[in-house]
Amino acid sequence: CEGLIGNRDFLYRRLKAGVDFALKWRGAGEGRITTMLGPHAPYTCPEDYLKRVAEEAAKHGLGIHIHLAETSQEVEEHRAKYGLSPVLWLREIGILDLPLLAAHCVHLEEKDMEVLAEKGAKVAHCPESNLKLASGVAPVASLLARGVNVALGTDGAASNNNLDMLEEARTAALLSKGISGDPTVLPAPQALHMATLGGARALNLDKEIGSLEAGKKADFILIDLNQPHLFPPNDVVAHLVYSASGRDVDTVVVDGKILMHRRELKTLDLEEIYFQVKRRMA
């Protein structure tokens, strides 16, 4: 990271490439693809670069995705360097004036949460990644209480492994209860909302997806409830959050197109994918 920070020319070339990529693919896939600019984090991006990112995002109507306050070390180092928390510093340089999706947000103070709420920033909560990397536990209940839209994320395979969104919902619910000492915090319906409509709102797509409503895209999954760990189906939402996993998904429909039916992929050759992955690993 230090090498990249010292090489401004490289950073600005990559920014131009990122803008070109975002504009080329925005609206592609029959409207299913949306794009943002993604500077990694305040501790890996110099101030002048982030200001340029903000300018480009505003110019082209793009949102920004950034890792924010993931570890205590980065927050402490940022305070020592700038005299402000990463959140307050981003407000100072204008990043929070744009549509922002902030990943992690583990180490926040009261003022940070107030500012995120005031600016309408969205948060992607990645509980299993935060646990695996020992980053800490995000104050989800406090963010939600202030009106911040919190969605669920997985982070990457290197820090999560199975990228299972249903397991992510369960972990989020259990963590919030555990750190608060209150079993009523983040109940199953709220965790499911974070995984669905909360995610759509985080991407500014809630007018199109995220819930089953007339006029929205037909994006949904079917889950096989006729299994021992999901029986009897007396509380479907609780079963989805506390008992189900991605392995229980029977059918996947995206924009009205069936991508998987009864666990059979309709658009991908799984054996070919396995073969190619093994070949590349070798």
ZICOR-V428832 format. One record per run of one state. SS is the DSSP state (helix for helix, strand for strand, loop for the rest). FROM is the first residue (numbers start at 1). TO is the last residue. Records with the same first field share a line. If there is no record, write none. Layout:
BEGIN
SS: FROM-TO + FROM-TO
END
This chain:
BEGIN
loop: 1-1 + 7-7 + 26-35 + 38-40 + 42-46 + 61-62 + 69-71 + 83-85 + 93-94 + 98-99 + 105-109 + 120-121 + 126-126 + 133-139 + 146-149 + 153-156 + 160-164 + 181-187 + 196-196 + 203-219 + 224-227 + 231-235 + 243-245 + 255-256 + 262-263 + 266-269 + 282-282
helix: 2-6 + 8-25 + 47-60 + 72-82 + 86-92 + 95-97 + 110-119 + 127-132 + 140-145 + 157-159 + 165-180 + 188-195 + 197-202 + 228-230 + 236-242 + 246-248 + 270-281
strand: 36-37 + 41-41 + 63-68 + 100-104 + 122-125 + 150-152 + 220-223 + 249-254 + 257-261 + 264-265
END
